[in-house]
């Protein structure tokens, strides 16, 4: 009985440790589907997109200096030429995961 209980606890711990990496993978997929066309594959927009839309590298000081709440608001509601993605079907959890993904692009 103790072995079964230990096995259950161990499996639960392993599952809990895997959840953040699965969320990160989902955020990377959401980024690729929703953000990459304008912001570039590594958060660095093409020169043309940067000029035409005024985009800054997501890993740069301008974006990384924003609070999580500000990044959340921009992704959710949009800003300038960027549309809000809540209206395009991103959930609050997906937006939160995207904020974490953007933080991972910090230079």
C-alpha positions as CSV (number, residue, x, y, z in Angstrom):
1,X,0.0,0.0,0.0
2,X,2.8,2.4,0.9
3,X,4.5,1.6,-2.5
4,X,1.3,2.5,-4.4
5,X,0.9,5.7,-2.5
6,X,4.6,6.7,-3.2
7,X,4.1,5.9,-6.8
8,X,1.0,8.1,-7.0
9,X,2.8,11.0,-5.3
10,X,5.8,10.6,-7.6
11,X,3.5,10.5,-10.7
12,X,1.7,13.6,-9.4
13,X,5.0,15.4,-8.9
14,X,6.3,14.5,-12.4
15,X,3.0,15.7,-13.9
16,X,3.2,19.0,-12.0
17,X,6.7,19.6,-13.2
18,X,5.7,19.0,-16.8
19,X,2.8,21.4,-16.9
20,X,4.9,24.6,-17.2
21,X,6.8,23.1,-20.2
22,X,3.6,22.2,-21.8
23,X,2.2,25.7,-21.3
24,X,5.4,27.1,-22.8
25,X,5.0,24.8,-25.8
26,X,1.4,26.0,-26.2
27,X,2.6,29.7,-25.9
28,X,5.2,29.1,-28.6
29,X,2.6,27.7,-30.9
30,X,0.2,30.6,-30.2
31,X,3.1,33.0,-30.8
32,X,3.8,31.3,-34.1
33,X,0.2,31.4,-35.2
34,X,-0.8,34.8,-33.9
35,X,2.3,37.0,-33.5
36,X,5.2,35.7,-35.7
37,X,3.9,37.2,-39.0
38,X,4.5,40.7,-37.7
39,X,6.9,40.3,-34.8
40,X,9.2,37.8,-36.4
41,X,10.2,34.2,-35.5
42,X,12.4,35.3,-32.6
43,X,10.6,38.4,-31.6
44,X,12.6,40.5,-34.1
45,X,10.4,42.1,-36.8
46,X,11.7,42.4,-40.3
47,X,13.1,45.8,-41.2
48,X,10.0,46.5,-43.4
49,X,7.6,45.6,-40.6
50,X,9.6,47.6,-38.0
51,X,9.4,50.7,-40.2
52,X,5.8,50.3,-41.5
53,X,4.3,49.4,-38.2
54,X,6.7,50.9,-35.7
55,X,7.5,47.5,-34.2
56,X,10.3,47.1,-31.6
57,X,12.1,43.8,-30.9
58,X,10.2,41.9,-28.2
59,X,13.4,41.0,-26.5
60,X,14.6,44.7,-26.4
61,X,14.5,47.1,-23.5
62,X,11.3,48.9,-24.7
63,X,9.1,45.8,-24.5
64,X,10.9,44.0,-21.7
65,X,10.6,47.2,-19.6
66,X,6.8,47.0,-19.7
67,X,5.0,45.5,-16.8
68,X,3.2,42.1,-17.2
69,X,-0.1,44.0,-16.8
70,X,0.9,46.4,-19.7
71,X,1.9,43.5,-21.9
72,X,-1.3,41.7,-21.1
73,X,-3.4,44.8,-21.9
74,X,-1.6,45.2,-25.3
75,X,-2.1,41.6,-26.3
76,X,-5.7,41.6,-25.0
77,X,-6.9,44.9,-26.3
78,X,-4.4,45.8,-29.0
79,X,-2.4,49.0,-29.4
80,X,-1.8,51.2,-32.5
81,X,-2.0,48.9,-35.6
82,X,-1.9,45.8,-33.5
83,X,-5.4,44.2,-33.0
84,X,-6.6,42.9,-29.7
85,X,-6.4,39.2,-29.5
86,X,-9.1,38.6,-26.9
87,X,-11.6,39.4,-29.7
88,X,-9.7,36.9,-31.9
89,X,-10.2,34.0,-29.4
90,X,-7.2,34.0,-27.1
91,X,-8.1,33.1,-23.5
92,X,-6.8,34.8,-20.4
93,X,-4.5,31.8,-19.8
94,X,-3.2,31.9,-23.4
95,X,-2.4,35.7,-23.0
96,X,-0.7,35.0,-19.7
97,X,1.4,32.3,-21.3
98,X,2.3,34.6,-24.2
99,X,3.5,37.2,-21.7
100,X,5.8,34.6,-20.2
101,X,6.9,33.6,-23.6
102,X,7.7,37.2,-24.5
103,X,9.8,37.4,-21.3
104,X,11.8,34.4,-22.5
105,X,12.9,36.5,-25.6
106,X,14.8,39.0,-23.3
107,X,18.3,39.7,-24.7
